[in-house]
């Protein structure tokens, strides 16, 4: 009976570490957004993506183990949670489960708040950039070069994954037909 509890506590410890890393990266994202450091913002976002995917996969594994443990203890629930399991678990696992549950809840709460703050910062920055671009367009700054840059073949924005699309390469040599 100890093995499933050990496994659950290990999975919870891994999730806590992953969520604390995500929180630290969200702090770094916010700092990069405030200082308009686009390279750092992109780097932090690129680092976050696999961690979020990993967290989703780990959640499935934890939920399967949690369901098995709940069935073992006769807890009738289609989506068992940690609280009832911690109430039924023997010590020291009950204390460990409650510790991880509390710590994870606090880290997730802090991360949610930080993500909301970062979103406001990014939206504000995007509005400033959009207004600046509109003002430049109205002033016709840069003449044809400005319009060619914004309306050229490489100005499609971002692809579905949120990355800049590949630039279409023009031929290096033009034959007689053009």
HELIX and SHEET records of a PDB file:
HELIX    1   1 UNK A    2  UNK A   34  1                                  33    
HELIX    2   2 UNK A   38  UNK A   72  1                                  35    
HELIX    3   3 UNK A   82  UNK A   88  1                                   7    
HELIX    4   4 UNK A   93  UNK A  139  1                                  47    
HELIX    5   5 UNK A  143  UNK A  151  1                                   9    
END                                                                             
